[in-house]
């Protein structure tokens, strides 16, 4: 088979997925950009016994939203590590294993001590 025949076969499969899943050209382009193939779209068509499943079009847009949020979060983390966005506080610990009442210095200059219990950590996070 030549490349032209393979591409035509693939386009025919995408057209079949487009028809079965009731998608438009933009949704097909989104699926390709997300790295999905035509079979995964067809496999995710909800049946009558699966009322919890969203239609394929909604499912595609949910995946895209989640990936955009994740990408946005990772960019913010990279900026803060590069020093572009300052951290809220600096924590100095002796070990990676636990917080044993080690000092935490905030940017305002106040010194607080982290408690060693898990309940204390939850309370400290809310301060």
C-alpha positions as CSV (number, residue, x, y, z in Angstrom):
1,X,0.0,0.0,0.0
2,X,1.2,3.5,-0.7
3,X,1.0,6.4,1.7
4,X,-1.9,7.9,-0.2
5,X,-4.0,4.7,0.3
6,X,-3.1,4.6,4.0
7,X,-4.1,8.2,4.4
8,X,-7.4,7.7,2.6
9,X,-8.2,4.7,4.8
10,X,-7.4,6.7,7.9
11,X,-9.6,9.6,6.6
12,X,-12.4,7.1,6.0
13,X,-12.1,5.8,9.5
14,X,-12.1,9.4,10.9
15,X,-15.2,10.1,8.8
16,X,-16.9,7.0,10.2
17,X,-16.1,8.2,13.8
18,X,-17.3,11.6,13.0
19,X,-20.6,10.2,11.8
20,X,-21.1,7.7,14.6
21,X,-20.1,10.1,17.4
22,X,-22.0,13.1,15.8
23,X,-19.0,15.3,15.8
24,X,-18.0,18.2,13.6
25,X,-14.6,18.9,11.9
26,X,-13.5,21.0,14.9
27,X,-14.1,18.2,17.3
28,X,-12.2,15.7,15.1
29,X,-9.3,18.2,15.0
30,X,-9.5,18.4,18.8
31,X,-9.4,14.6,19.1
32,X,-6.4,14.4,16.8
33,X,-4.6,17.2,18.8
34,X,-5.3,15.4,22.0
35,X,-3.7,12.3,20.6
36,X,-6.8,10.1,20.4
37,X,-7.6,7.8,17.5
38,X,-10.8,7.1,15.8
39,X,-11.3,3.8,17.6
40,X,-11.2,5.4,21.0
41,X,-13.9,7.8,20.0
42,X,-16.1,5.0,18.8
43,X,-15.4,2.9,21.9
44,X,-16.5,5.7,24.1
45,X,-20.0,6.2,22.7
46,X,-22.3,5.7,25.7
47,X,-24.9,2.9,25.4
48,X,-28.3,3.0,27.0
49,X,-27.0,0.9,29.9
50,X,-24.3,3.6,30.6
51,X,-26.3,6.7,31.5
52,X,-23.4,8.2,33.5
53,X,-21.2,8.5,30.4
54,X,-21.2,11.8,28.7
55,X,-21.5,12.1,24.9
56,X,-18.3,11.9,23.0
57,X,-18.3,15.6,22.1
58,X,-18.7,16.6,25.8
59,X,-16.0,14.0,26.8
60,X,-13.5,15.5,24.3
61,X,-14.0,19.0,25.6
62,X,-13.7,17.8,29.3
63,X,-10.4,16.2,28.4
64,X,-9.2,19.4,26.7
65,X,-10.2,21.5,29.7
66,X,-8.4,19.3,32.2
67,X,-5.2,19.3,30.1
68,X,-5.4,23.1,29.7
69,X,-5.7,23.5,33.5
70,X,-2.8,21.1,34.1
71,X,-0.7,23.0,31.6
72,X,-1.6,26.3,33.2
73,X,-0.6,25.0,36.7
74,X,2.7,23.6,35.5
75,X,3.6,27.0,33.8
76,X,2.8,28.8,37.1
77,X,5.1,26.3,39.0
78,X,7.9,26.8,36.5
79,X,7.6,30.6,36.9
80,X,7.7,30.4,40.7
81,X,10.8,28.1,40.6
82,X,12.5,30.5,38.2
83,X,12.0,33.3,40.7
84,X,9.4,35.2,38.7
85,X,6.7,34.7,41.3
86,X,7.9,34.8,44.9
87,X,6.8,31.9,47.2
88,X,4.4,32.7,50.1
89,X,6.8,31.5,52.8
90,X,10.2,29.8,53.1
91,X,10.4,26.6,55.1
92,X,13.7,25.3,56.5
93,X,13.7,21.7,57.5
94,X,16.5,19.4,58.7
95,X,15.1,16.3,57.0
96,X,12.6,15.3,54.3
97,X,10.8,12.8,56.5
98,X,8.8,15.0,58.9
99,X,8.1,18.3,60.3
100,X,9.3,18.3,63.9
101,X,8.6,21.8,65.1
102,X,11.0,23.4,62.7
103,X,10.7,27.1,62.1
104,X,8.9,28.5,59.1
105,X,9.7,32.1,58.1
106,X,7.1,34.1,56.3
107,X,7.8,37.0,54.1
108,X,6.3,39.3,56.7
109,X,9.0,38.4,59.2
110,X,6.9,36.4,61.7
111,X,8.3,33.1,62.9
112,X,5.9,30.2,63.4
113,X,6.7,26.6,64.4
114,X,5.2,23.7,62.5
115,X,3.5,21.1,64.7
116,X,4.6,17.5,64.4
117,X,1.1,15.9,64.3
118,X,-1.0,15.5,61.1
119,X,-3.9,17.4,62.7
120,X,-1.5,20.3,63.4
121,X,-0.3,20.3,59.8
122,X,-3.8,20.6,58.6
123,X,-4.4,23.5,61.0
124,X,-1.2,25.1,60.0
125,X,-2.1,25.0,56.3
126,X,-5.3,26.9,57.1
127,X,-3.5,29.8,58.9
